[in-house]
Amino acid sequence: MKLNIVLLEPEIPQNTGNIARTCVITNTALHIIGPMGFSLDEKQVKRAGLDYWDLLEFKYYDSYEEFVSKNPDATIYYATTKAKKKFTDVQYEENCFIMFGKETAGIPKAILDANQENCIRIPMLHIEKARSLNLSNSVAISVYEALRQWDFPGMI
């Protein structure tokens, strides 16, 4: 079974490095949709991902439209703080995608509005100055929920 994580226009290299490391250790593919706020050659990305980069199943897309056109039959779940459905309410199917938006703005409203039935959220307290969890933590929480539902295939 394969899970796919999608980062839409990530901005913080350390988050992307941590997410890459999580993807490698969980046999999850990482898809990045640009533009990115950094280069994958930056030392912060490489340091956060340690020496896992050559083990990563990775794809890059120049735009959301390119991602959708290259994955036409994909079931995509859109992580947002604005969703009604919790991430644990979803039954993740093999080869599905979980998309996360950029750290400062999330996924654009137009994309969320067009895909409301597949929008999911991680429950958290509403605190005015604390908008959401860290991106890499949110990805890890979501990955492990999907893997838990699949009984952690191939893991010890």
N, C-alpha and C positions, 0 to 999 in steps of 0.2 A: 504494500500500500504506500502511496506517496501523497504527501501534503506539500502545498506550495504557499510560500509567503511572498507577498508583493509589497514593496515600499514605493509609494508614489512621491517622487521629488524629495527624498530625504535630505536633511540639512546638516545633521551633526555626525561627523565621521565616527566618533566613538560608538554611537548607537548602532550604526551600520556594521561596524566591526564586531560588536557584541552579538548582533542578530546573525551575522554570518557564522559565528562560532556556534550559536544555538542550532542553526540549520544543519551544520555539519554533524554535530553530535546526535541529532535526532533524525537524520536521513531526510531532511526537508529541503526542497529546492527553493532558492532565493531568486526572485525576479525584481529588478529595479527599473522603475520608470523615471526617466529624466525629465527636465534637467535636475542635476544634483547640486547641492550647495558646496561641494568639495570634489576632489579627485580621489579615485580609489587608490592612487599612488601615495596619498598623504600618510605620513608616519602614524598619525593617530588611528587611522583605519586599520593599518597593518598591525599596530601594537594591540589594538582591541581584539582583532581576529587571530592574534598569535600566528602560529605557523599552520593554520587550518585552511588558508585560502586555496591552496592547490587541491584540497579535498572537497571544495564547495561545488555543488551543482548550481550554476549561475547563468542568468540571462538578463540582458539589458535591452530596454526599449527606449526610443527617443520620445515617445508620447503615449498617453493613455489610449488614443485611437489605434496606434500600432500594436499595443499590448492586446487590445480587444480583437483586432483583426487576426493576430497570430495565435489566438486562443479562442476561436469562435464558439466552441461548445462548452467552455469553462463554466462551472458553477463558482461564482465569486461572492464571498461574504465581505461586506464593507464595515470595518471597525470604526465606530464613531461614538462619541459621548452622547449623541442626540438620538440614538436608536431606542425603540421601545423593547425590542427583543434582546434578552441577555445572551451572551455567547454560549452559555450552557443550555439554552433552549433549542439549539441547532443540532441536528444529527449530521455530522460531517461525513461526506461521502468520499470515496477514494478519488484522488487527483483533484480535489477541490482547491480553491485559492482563498486565502484570507488577506485582504488588502488593508494597509495602514497608510494614512496620509502623512504629510510632512509635519514635523514637530510643532511648528508655530501656527498652523492653520488647519490641519487635518485634511480630509478628503473634500474637494470642492462640493458645494451645495448642489450644483447641477447634477453631478454624478450620484450623490446620495438620493436626491429627489427621484431620479430615474430608476433607482434600484432599492426603493424603500423596503420591499419584502425581504431583502437579503442584508439589511443593515443590522449589525449586532453591537452590543456594548458590554463592557466589563463594569459591574456595579461598583460604585465608590461613593463616598460622601460628597455632598455638594458644599464646597468651601470656596468662597469668592476668589481668593487669590491663588488657590491650588486647582487648576483647571482639569488636570488629568494625570494619570500615571506616566512614568517615563516610557518612551517608545519601545526600547528593548525589553523592558519588563512586561509590557502589554503583549508583545509578540511571544515571549516565553510562556506567559499564562495561557494564551490562545493555542499555541502549539501543543502544550501538554494536555489541554482539554481534549483536543482532537485525538491525540495519541492514546489518552486514557479510554476514550470511547472505542478505540480499535484494539484495546488491550495491549498497548505498547509493542507493536510488531517488531520482532527482531532484537528487542532490547533485553538486557539482563538486569 
